[in-house]
C-alpha cells in the first residue's frame, strides 16, 4: 500500500543480496521514495533515517544524512556537539565526515562488519510538476503546485544533476537527488522553497566524501534557478551561487 514502509532489499554481512532487488529499490528512490536502513552491530542495532537521497541509472542509489549530530566522539562524550555527514549505499562502506565546532574536519569513512543490513522504502510521493533547467514545463501543472502550497501540504524537490554543484559540473552520470523542504513560498508566479541542509558530492558514481563534498543552504525555484550558499566543510566562509537545474516537485500523499 502506498505510504507503507516496505522491505526493498536485504544484504548479509558480506553485502551479498539475500532478498529483494537492487534495481527495483533504486527505481523506487528515483520515484522519490523515502529511504531507511536498519542494521546491526555486535554492540547495538539502529535504523538510519535519510533526509536526502541519490538515484542514478540501474541500481545506483544512496541515502544521505545531512544534519546528523553526535553526542560522543570515538567512544567518549564529546566536549561539544558536531555535524556528522553520512552516505550509505550497497557497498556497506559508509562515508562519514565529522565537522567539529572549531571548524576541524575528520574523515572517518570506513568499512564495518555489520550483521543485518535491511533497506526499507516508503512510496508516498506524487509528482505534481516538473521543469527543465530553463524553467520550461515538462510535466504537470504549476497552478496545482501553488494550490497545494496554499493548503499546507508537504513537498519535496528532486534536483537533477545536483552532484558537481560546487564547480557547476554537469558532465557526471545522470542522476536525481531528492531533498526535503521547509518553507514553500509563492512569489512572482513561481514556487520557491527553503530546503533543509543539502549535500552535493562529486559528479561521479560511485562516490565517497574523499572525492569532494559541499554543504549547501539553498532555495530552489520552479524558474529553474537555485539560490544557494555552499562551502566545503572546514573551509568557511560560504560562497554564493545561482545555478540552474531541472527539477521535480512532489507532494506527500500520506504523512
Secondary structure, DSSP 8 states (H G I E B T S, - for coil): -TTSEEEEEEE-TT--EEEE-HHHHHHHHHTT-EEEEEEE-SS-EEEEE-SEEEE-STT-EEEEEEEEEEEEETTEEEEEEEEEEEEE-TTSEEEEEEE-TTS-EEE--EE---S-EEEEEE--EEEEEEE-TT--EEEE-HHHHHHHHHTT--EEEEEET-TTGGGT---S---EEEEEEEEEEEETTEEEEEES-EEEE-SSSS--TTT-EEEEEEEEETTSBEEEEEE-TTS-S-EEE--B--EEEEEES--
